[in-house]
Amino acid sequence: MPSPTRPREDEIAVSSAPFQPGAAVKKRRTTDNNQNDNSSQSASAFEEELKILEEAKTTERVTWSRNPVPKIDPSKDSIVFQQIEMDDYMDFKIKRPVVRFYGITKNGNSVLCSAHGFLPYFYFPAPLGLKKSHLPALQQALTIATGETNIIDKLEIVMKQSLYGYRGDTKSPFVKVTVFDPRNIYKVKNKVETGVSVPGLERSCQSDTTYESNLAYLLRFMIDCKVMGSSWIELPAGSYTLAQTHTSEAQIEVTTSYDKFISYAPEGEWSDMAPLRILSFDIECAGRKGIFPEPDQDPVIQIASVVKVQGEKNPFVRNVFTLNDCDHIVGTDVQSFYDERELLQKWRDFFVEVDPDVVIGYNTSNFDFPYLLDRARHLGVAKFPFMGRIKGTKTEAKTTRFSSKAFGTRENKAINLEGRLQLDMYQAIQRDYKLRSYTLNSVSAHFLGEQKEDVHHSIITELQNGNSETRRRLAVYCLKDAFLPLRLLEKLMLLFNYTEMARVTGVPFNYILVRGQQIKVISQLYRRALEEGLVIPVVKSEVAEEQYEGATVIDPLRGYYNVPIATLDFTSLYPSIMQAHNLCYTTLLTSQTAAQLGLKENVDYEVTPNNDMFIKAERRKGLLPQILTDLLSARKRAKNDLKKETDPFKRAVLDGRQLALKITANSVYGFTGATVGKLPCLQISSSVTAYGREMIFKTKETVESHFTIKNGYKHDAQVIYGDTDSVMIKFGVPELEEAMKLGQEGAKLVTEQFIRPINLDFEKVYFPYLLISKKRYAGLYWTRPDKFDKLDAKGIETVRRDNCRLVSNVIQNCLNKLLIERDVEGAQTYVKQTISDLLQNKVDLSQLVITKALSKSDYAGKQAHVELAERMRKRDAGSAPALGDRVAYVIIKARNNAPAYERSEDPIYVLDNNIPIDTRYYLENQLSKPLLRIMEPVMGEKAAESLYTSPVCIHCRPRLGELYKKQIDTVNELEVKFSRLWTQCQRCQESLHQDVICSNNDCPIFYMRKKVQKDMDESTAKVQRFSNADWF
């Protein structure tokens, strides 16, 4: 499957092994002949797997279609299914909204359940003097004001409390407005904000603030009906009717009322997953040479599909639809067609018959699906674009743009496949994992330890135009590209993780993929508010200039510590602060309200370090602390169950659940601090960080005052660094075991200083420990004294993606030598050898590739990756990087002082045109600063600088004296030449006692003097590099 970025990186042979200096030489680009030789070996390995699958006939199915539906008697039989997706639509026959559940029974039958009768609503504060008798007139006034007829179902006066702010236990009257069409909420809300006159009321019925008028109808339905995402639904006998005429492709189609079905909480037996059908596919196109495939020109030549049932070991469908004949592939159903129209239509028929619940692939949303739809439209295959479960609904690709602070800006295509979950592995991995490259080849190598079949994109058309054997080779390549996303899905447990996130937060599954964190908190907040009789105001979102102080960082005492450094971490710091101090919208107090209600400080309410006031839990337990308590308690239960569970399937569910609970709990704080959000409350978020800062300094003070020689300890403890939720302590003891005991003692001592559930845990010891600066450190990570767990690095180039691979590999090797092997001299030798290899152009090109994300369309200044993307777009618009892609580039040699953005170039273009690399740039701009940062605390500043300021490479070291004398002679010659030219200029200006100020551009002496002066400065600088005695 072609993609904008994939062809370019696939051509570079990237070594996954760390770079070893002295051993690497520049690799040649793989030729097509080499590809032919290599592919037979890799293809045979994959075909061996297919052969094993072919032999495992026990799991094979005879047909593509699902199991037949057992006979159902609505009066006697209940229907139980797991809903995997939900949507809503307006039934214009009855002029009422309908919610549709798409689901799968335990027997694997597909279900469409339409729930009727639930109407949307919102609230506004009842105006003074409004009575029940006024409601008919108010309803009529609002209806007339909207210019519509019969849009409001009813008005009610209900007693509620606003979520925002504590006002005691008194409830206030609110008007509940129920409408027929979800779209009419906006119209009626606007008229409430404007105001309408009601006969019998002295004042206009008007409110600037409405409540819950911005909640989506589907989410409103789920909250009120207590439906969680991906939950199990039961339709009891007698509560539903079977559809006489099917409007969908589902096997079972029923209708019920919104108040008659049962939605089970995802616990116990209801935490299982239905036997979902997962289809992974990939397409190949026959493009023209040098031109990215275009659907109005280039045919679809192959479509490979793999279908697996969740919970089963092997896929039961493995097929390839090919254009023209193709030789047999073991364990694979090869279907050949001689008309592209027929190929497309038959694959669509297969797609509908196999009826997948989950459709996956790699970049299928942005390439495969749009290409198939556009190609079918071009060829006039009218029945092709109907791939969802609702009959007659056309499948289309629409451009969408997603922007967030965490993920940047990305442009994608949205494909509607009603009733089917769509999971593009490219987008999912790009969202959840930070990698250097997101090509299928690179991602598969990283996570699976395997790669694509070796077929270069440039020979796809050649293979298609060959014979049945060459097309078979292409088909194996295409089939492997369909297998890999399925293996990635299983390896990363994405289906489990996303399902559990939907269940924990109570949002539909597809919200997890296309929405941010806020909607998950909103869902939980509304559910809890409904139980407590609270209503949530609509806060107009705007960018606030008001900022609050964030977390604190105790200034690091930089250095290399050859004694154990104990690390103490606050468990779920921000959630525990919100729980301990009852920070919530419902507990936020003003001084006026405190005075009116006669509340006392430290008895009824607490004043936070930044002078905000919150009611204590004894008087009212906040909603957010309740939500956090439930989430963290559920996570603790899930982790305990995970330890006991042995079944791999149930373990995956539990692991996904505990991860979802952790992420959700940590997102609650961020929700309150999002000024451009649904319900910002800076009093909460700023109070949380203020408490956090106070706690870090309190921890430092407690540790340093308790663990002293005066109190009977061997050394005075010292907090050498603290950051947000952790502190690093030097107890001064040389033994790991003793440091661990002191760390545990310190954690217990500090925990006693704070309110529960705030808890400081002893987590680990770093030994040795390299503290570079704020948020930059590395050390051996010990949780038990007999063996270290890993080498842990934070903020150092080993974990950063904005440097070339050479930097991360060199830094990683240096850290290994410094921290694991404790070989400082070996690290120095390694660095010098690496620099020597770099300057002699012996480093593999793949080690010098830099990647950066094209995260926005306009940048303030010129960026290397942005300028290169524009040049690539001019060369070939089809294969150029798109918004959201990571752009790979190297820095090439060019004119002196040329900025980096002019010297960035596509690595493949560099290989094709034999363009020299600017190795000096990589030394000075990529390697030197990271090396200095880690070597300076160990060796000292001057010694560390000497590592990369060598005047000669390691091979010329024996001739150092000879080269030094030669450089001195050069400087002397230039000085003499410059002196003569200088004297000539002085004579010209008729003064031998004044500086030359001539700038005559027409004088040849002027240019000669300037050139000699520049050469002399450069030669003098080179001589200065010989001054370090380490090189003699």
ABEGO torsion letter per residue (X at the ends): XBBAAAAAAAABBBBABBBBBGABBBBBBBBAAAAAAAAAAAAAAAAAAAAAAAABAAABBABABBBBBBBBBAAABBBBBBBABBBBBBBAAAGBBBBBBBBBBAAGBBBBBBBBGBBBBBBBBBBBGBBAAAAAAAAAAAAAAAGBBGABABBBBBBBBBABEBAEABBBBBBBBBBABAAAAAAAAAAAAAEBBBBGBABBBBBABBBGAABBAAAAAAAAAGBBBGBBBBBBBGABBBBABBABABABBBBBBAAABBBBBBBEAAABBBBBBBBBBBBBBBBBBGBBBBAAABBBABBBBBBBBBGBABBABBBBBBBEBBBBBBGBBBBBBABAAAAAAAAAAAAAAAGBABBBEBGAAAAAAAAAAAAAAAAGBAAAABABABBGBBBBBBBBBBBBAAAEBBBBBBBBBBGBBBBBAAAAAAAABBBABABAAAAAAAAAGBBBBBBBAAAAAAAAABBAAAAAAAAAAAAAAAAAAAAAAAAAGAAAAAAAAAAAAGBBAAAAAABBAAAAAAAAAAAAAAAAGBBBBBBBBBBBABBBBBBBBBBBBBEBBABBBBBBBBBGAAAAAAAAAGBBAAABBBAAAAAAAGBBBGAABBBBAAGBBBBBAAABBBAAAAAAAAAAAAAAAAAAAAAABABAAAAAAAAAAAAAAAAAAAAAAAAAABABBABBBAAAAAAAAAAAAAAAAAAAAAAAAABBAAAGBABBBBBABBBGABBBBBAGBABAAAAAAAAAAAAAAAAAABBOABBBBBABBBOBBBBABBGBBBBBBBABAABBABBBBBGBAAABAABBAAAAAAAAAAAAAAAAAGBAAAAAAAAAAAAAAAAAGABBAAAABBBBBBABABBABBBAAAAAAAAAAAABAAABBBBGBBBBBBBBBBBBGBBAAAABBBAAAAAAAGBBBBAAAAAAAAAAAAAAAAAAAAAEAAAAAAAAABABBAAAAAAAAAAAAAAAAAAAAAAAAAAAAAAAAAAAAGBAABBBABABAABAAAAAAAAAAAAAAAAAAAAAAAABAAAX
